[in-house]
Amino acid sequence: MATALDLPATSAADFAAIPVSGLAASEPLAFPLYLRTAQNTWVLYRPATSALDATHVGRLNAEGVFELFIRKSDRGLYYQRVGSSLDRMLLERDVPIETRAEVLVGVATRMADELLASRPNREGVQKARKVMMATSGLLLREEEGFAAIRKMLSGSTALSKHALTVSFLSMGLARISLGSDAHGLMVAGLAGLLHDIGHIGHEGGDEDEMHTIRGAEYLAGLGLPDVVVEATLHHHERWDGSGGPHGLVGKAIPPLARVVGLVDTFDKVYSNQRPRVSVFDALRILALAYRDCFDNDLTAGFIKLFR
């Protein structure tokens, strides 16, 4: 029998709306699902460990129910459940683009936290590849897809948060400046996500000049595409030759390495300002502090991402 939860208005913050799409699976639920029947009343729809398959989802849709609620504390379990069907859920045009972007970023954040907790293995990279491919599909299908994703991002010095931000922004820049197709966007996402992999297990930050070499060697050993390995190796090269590890100049720097290098530097500028500044102030700081360090055409394309 359904249980009604009458909660005070302040308890509304404990619940999060989620799309019904993507919930169907053969595995039992790992968390309870709720219906909201009034402003501050939630009714238990399915308890944890119960089934929720395509029949249940179809019945909900037929009754005009396209979203359910979970406890915010269960978000991690929710993202784990929908991760395997992420690409299908992102295709659902009946679900607002903002909602789909929120789920995508949630799934991707969980993936990045797990992937970069230690040096990744092939299985972890394969999971990352699937998330990046789902993201590339959304970016190519939905005109407002990138803007919706961007609104979910915030600057952070934590490795996984920084890596995910660089990943998504690199995909956006690769689309607008390199004209990348779905595969190219997926590769750009992987390059952004894995560009600082050489830092794992080492200290010193960007002053550790060997982190690009270590990272590239490790990714090559995992069988990552050459362009991803090159982006990791050369993302600290600079257009004017002032970077490293090889002091490459101009177009000698591989295109994807230029993309990741620009995005990586921007996110660090944006994240490290105290007090915090706006995106456009960070762009101005980047232009002044890194004059001649980046391809002007690429910089112009990057600015367009934020308009």
C-alpha positions as semicolon CSV with decimal commas, in nm:
position;residue;x (nm);y (nm);z (nm)
1;M;0,000;0,000;0,000
2;A;0,134;0,343;-0,092
3;T;0,262;0,554;0,195
4;A;0,206;0,930;0,202
5;L;0,484;1,145;0,340
6;D;0,349;1,480;0,465
7;L;0,654;1,697;0,507
8;P;0,697;2,059;0,611
9;A;0,773;2,304;0,332
10;T;1,141;2,313;0,420
11;S;1,167;1,938;0,358
12;A;1,098;1,990;-0,013
13;A;1,473;2,044;-0,041
14;D;1,520;1,675;0,043
15;F;1,363;1,560;-0,287
16;A;1,478;1,584;-0,648
17;A;1,267;1,536;-0,960
18;I;1,396;1,281;-1,210
19;P;1,266;1,180;-1,554
20;V;1,087;0,848;-1,576
21;S;1,279;0,784;-1,898
22;G;1,586;0,569;-1,836
23;L;1,463;0,412;-1,512
24;A;1,344;0,083;-1,661
25;A;1,590;-0,201;-1,603
26;S;1,593;-0,570;-1,521
27;E;1,770;-0,510;-1,190
28;P;1,565;-0,423;-0,878
29;L;1,567;-0,063;-0,764
30;A;1,842;0,033;-0,522
31;F;1,645;0,332;-0,394
32;P;1,277;0,424;-0,340
33;L;1,074;0,628;-0,589
34;Y;0,807;0,881;-0,496
35;L;0,513;1,056;-0,658
36;R;0,431;1,411;-0,554
37;T;0,056;1,442;-0,502
38;A;0,051;1,793;-0,355
39;Q;0,299;2,073;-0,296
40;N;0,445;1,915;0,017
41;T;0,316;1,558;-0,003
42;W;0,509;1,266;-0,146
43;V;0,368;0,918;-0,194
44;L;0,593;0,615;-0,210
45;Y;0,554;0,469;-0,560
46;R;0,814;0,191;-0,551
47;P;1,022;0,087;-0,249
48;A;1,387;-0,004;-0,280
49;T;1,451;-0,361;-0,407
50;S;1,124;-0,364;-0,606
51;A;1,104;-0,401;-0,983
52;L;1,062;-0,119;-1,232
53;D;1,059;-0,241;-1,591
54;A;0,937;-0,103;-1,923
55;T;0,578;-0,202;-1,840
56;H;0,576;0,016;-1,529
57;V;0,731;0,307;-1,717
58;G;0,481;0,270;-2,000
59;R;0,192;0,272;-1,752
60;L;0,324;0,592;-1,594
61;N;0,358;0,762;-1,931
62;A;0,007;0,656;-2,030
63;E;-0,120;0,822;-1,712
64;G;0,067;1,142;-1,797
65;V;0,343;1,092;-1,540
66;F;0,682;1,178;-1,688
67;E;0,880;1,246;-1,372
68;L;0,916;1,088;-1,031
69;F;1,105;1,196;-0,720
70;I;1,396;1,057;-0,525
71;R;1,565;1,159;-0,204
72;K;1,861;1,379;-0,291
73;S;2,076;1,147;-0,083
74;D;1,998;0,874;-0,341
75;R;2,127;1,067;-0,642
76;G;2,442;0,857;-0,668
77;L;2,239;0,536;-0,685
78;Y;2,008;0,696;-0,943
79;Y;2,298;0,800;-1,166
80;Q;2,439;0,449;-1,140
81;R;2,107;0,301;-1,259
82;V;2,055;0,531;-1,557
83;G;2,419;0,527;-1,667
84;S;2,372;0,220;-1,886
85;S;2,075;0,377;-2,067
86;L;2,210;0,732;-2,077
87;D;2,224;0,756;-2,456
88;R;1,856;0,652;-2,487
89;M;1,744;0,889;-2,214
90;L;1,920;1,181;-2,382
91;L;1,715;1,111;-2,697
92;E;1,386;1,178;-2,516
93;R;1,267;1,510;-2,656
94;D;0,972;1,507;-2,412
95;V;1,223;1,554;-2,130
96;P;1,339;1,920;-2,103
97;I;1,693;1,974;-2,226
98;E;1,789;2,121;-1,887
99;T;1,677;1,800;-1,715
100;R;1,865;1,579;-1,959
101;A;2,177;1,792;-1,917
102;E;2,152;1,765;-1,538
103;V;2,131;1,385;-1,556
104;L;2,420;1,372;-1,804
105;V;2,644;1,585;-1,583
106;G;2,546;1,377;-1,280
107;V;2,633;1,050;-1,452
108;A;2,954;1,200;-1,593
109;T;3,059;1,337;-1,254
110;R;3,017;0,996;-1,094
111;M;3,215;0,840;-1,379
112;A;3,496;1,097;-1,350
113;D;3,521;1,059;-0,971
114;E;3,557;0,682;-1,006
115;L;3,786;0,698;-1,309
116;L;4,034;0,943;-1,159
117;A;4,041;0,811;-0,804
118;S;4,350;0,620;-0,918
119;R;4,512;0,545;-1,251
120;P;4,229;0,423;-1,475
121;N;4,212;0,080;-1,633
122;R;4,067;-0,020;-1,970
123;E;3,724;-0,090;-1,820
124;G;3,708;0,259;-1,670
125;V;3,814;0,419;-1,997
126;Q;3,546;0,222;-2,180
127;K;3,282;0,360;-1,944
128;A;3,416;0,709;-2,005
129;R;3,402;0,650;-2,381
130;K;3,031;0,561;-2,357
131;V;2,952;0,877;-2,159
132;M;3,145;1,091;-2,407
133;M;2,967;0,931;-2,703
134;A;2,629;0,999;-2,541
135;T;2,737;1,358;-2,483
136;S;2,851;1,402;-2,844
137;G;2,510;1,285;-2,963
138;L;2,334;1,542;-2,748
139;L;2,563;1,822;-2,866
140;L;2,505;1,739;-3,232
141;R;2,125;1,691;-3,202
142;E;2,031;1,973;-2,968
143;E;2,106;2,336;-3,049
144;E;2,082;2,428;-2,680
145;G;2,260;2,114;-2,559
146;F;2,599;2,271;-2,491
147;A;2,452;2,576;-2,317
148;A;2,248;2,348;-2,090
149;I;2,556;2,144;-2,000
150;R;2,769;2,453;-1,946
151;K;2,523;2,592;-1,690
152;M;2,579;2,282;-1,478
153;L;2,956;2,330;-1,461
154;S;3,148;2,531;-1,206
155;G;3,518;2,590;-1,170
156;S;3,701;2,356;-0,934
157;T;4,060;2,271;-0,853
158;A;3,970;1,907;-0,774
159;L;4,118;1,680;-1,040
160;S;3,795;1,503;-1,141
161;K;3,586;1,823;-1,152
162;H;3,854;2,007;-1,349
163;A;3,894;1,712;-1,586
164;L;3,520;1,691;-1,651
165;T;3,492;2,065;-1,714
166;V;3,785;2,052;-1,958
167;S;3,624;1,750;-2,123
168;F;3,288;1,916;-2,191
169;L;3,438;2,250;-2,294
170;S;3,684;2,073;-2,525
171;M;3,391;1,899;-2,694
172;G;3,216;2,231;-2,744
173;L;3,528;2,397;-2,881
174;A;3,611;2,102;-3,108
175;R;3,264;2,126;-3,257
176;I;3,274;2,498;-3,324
177;S;3,640;2,532;-3,429
178;L;3,739;2,192;-3,569
179;G;3,400;2,091;-3,714
180;S;3,427;1,756;-3,536
181;D;3,173;1,480;-3,602
182;A;3,031;1,248;-3,334
183;H;3,350;1,039;-3,316
184;G;3,567;1,351;-3,310
185;L;3,365;1,498;-3,024
186;M;3,391;1,174;-2,828
187;V;3,769;1,177;-2,876
188;A;3,786;1,544;-2,770
189;G;3,590;1,456;-2,457
190;L;3,829;1,174;-2,370
191;A;4,130;1,399;-2,432
192;G;3,993;1,663;-2,198
193;L;3,898;1,410;-1,934
194;L;4,237;1,235;-1,934
195;H;4,476;1,523;-2,007
196;D;4,611;1,543;-1,649
197;I;4,627;1,169;-1,585
198;G;5,003;1,201;-1,527
199;H;4,934;1,389;-1,202
200;I;4,778;1,085;-1,035
201;G;5,019;0,950;-0,775
202;H;5,248;1,253;-0,805
203;E;5,266;1,598;-0,652
204;G;5,382;1,927;-0,796
205;G;5,089;2,036;-1,014
206;D;5,173;2,197;-1,347
207;E;5,523;2,269;-1,220
208;D;5,582;1,895;-1,256
209;E;5,689;1,911;-1,620
210;M;5,701;1,534;-1,650
211;H;5,327;1,486;-1,590
212;T;5,247;1,529;-1,960
213;I;5,505;1,269;-2,061
214;R;5,398;1,022;-1,792
215;G;5,034;1,069;-1,884
216;A;5,092;1,021;-2,256
217;E;5,296;0,705;-2,200
218;Y;5,030;0,561;-1,971
219;L;4,743;0,634;-2,211
220;A;4,939;0,490;-2,504
221;G;4,976;0,171;-2,298
222;L;4,597;0,157;-2,257
223;G;4,552;0,180;-2,632
224;L;4,392;0,526;-2,640
225;P;4,376;0,695;-2,985
226;D;4,694;0,872;-3,092
227;V;4,521;1,213;-3,090
228;V;4,426;1,164;-2,722
229;V;4,784;1,067;-2,638
230;E;4,915;1,369;-2,833
231;A;4,673;1,604;-2,655
232;T;4,794;1,475;-2,317
233;L;5,159;1,513;-2,417
234;H;5,129;1,859;-2,572
235;H;4,850;2,042;-2,387
236;H;5,108;2,271;-2,221
237;E;5,270;2,371;-2,551
238;R;5,207;2,734;-2,645
239;W;5,145;2,897;-2,983
240;D;5,447;3,129;-2,936
241;G;5,679;2,842;-2,840
242;S;5,692;2,930;-2,469
243;G;5,539;2,601;-2,351
244;G;5,658;2,245;-2,306
245;P;5,768;1,974;-2,296
246;H;5,910;2,026;-2,648
247;G;5,869;2,398;-2,714
248;L;5,650;2,342;-3,020
249;V;5,541;2,652;-3,211
250;G;5,215;2,735;-3,390
251;K;5,066;2,465;-3,607
252;A;5,332;2,218;-3,502
253;I;5,111;2,171;-3,196
254;P;4,846;1,907;-3,277
255;P;4,496;2,063;-3,317
256;L;4,333;1,873;-3,030
257;A;4,625;1,956;-2,800
258;R;4,565;2,325;-2,881
259;V;4,198;2,284;-2,789
260;V;4,266;2,106;-2,460
261;G;4,551;2,344;-2,373
262;L;4,333;2,653;-2,412
263;V;4,041;2,507;-2,219
264;D;4,267;2,371;-1,944
265;T;4,429;2,713;-1,894
266;F;4,094;2,893;-1,895
267;D;3,945;2,665;-1,629
268;K;4,246;2,712;-1,404
269;V;4,228;3,090;-1,444
270;Y;3,855;3,084;-1,370
271;S;3,885;2,847;-1,073
272;N;4,180;3,018;-0,903
273;Q;4,048;3,376;-0,887
274;R;3,972;3,495;-0,534
275;P;3,724;3,647;-0,497
276;R;3,548;3,454;-0,774
277;V;3,500;3,634;-1,102
278;S;3,255;3,592;-1,388
279;V;3,332;3,381;-1,693
280;F;3,382;3,692;-1,903
281;D;3,621;3,845;-1,649
282;A;3,816;3,517;-1,658
283;L;3,829;3,540;-2,037
284;R;3,971;3,893;-2,011
285;I;4,232;3,779;-1,760
286;L;4,323;3,491;-1,991
287;A;4,364;3,730;-2,287
288;L;4,592;3,963;-2,091
289;A;4,800;3,706;-1,902
290;Y;4,843;3,464;-2,194
291;R;4,878;3,700;-2,488
292;D;5,015;3,519;-2,797
293;C;5,004;3,182;-2,616
294;F;4,706;3,049;-2,811
295;D;4,585;3,037;-3,169
296;N;4,375;3,353;-3,227
297;D;4,116;3,165;-3,434
298;L;4,078;2,906;-3,159
299;T;4,044;3,177;-2,895
300;A;3,771;3,348;-3,098
301;G;3,585;3,018;-3,124
302;F;3,618;2,962;-2,751
303;I;3,463;3,301;-2,671
304;K;3,165;3,209;-2,891
305;L;3,089;2,918;-2,660
306;F;2,987;3,161;-2,387
307;R;2,765;3,390;-2,590
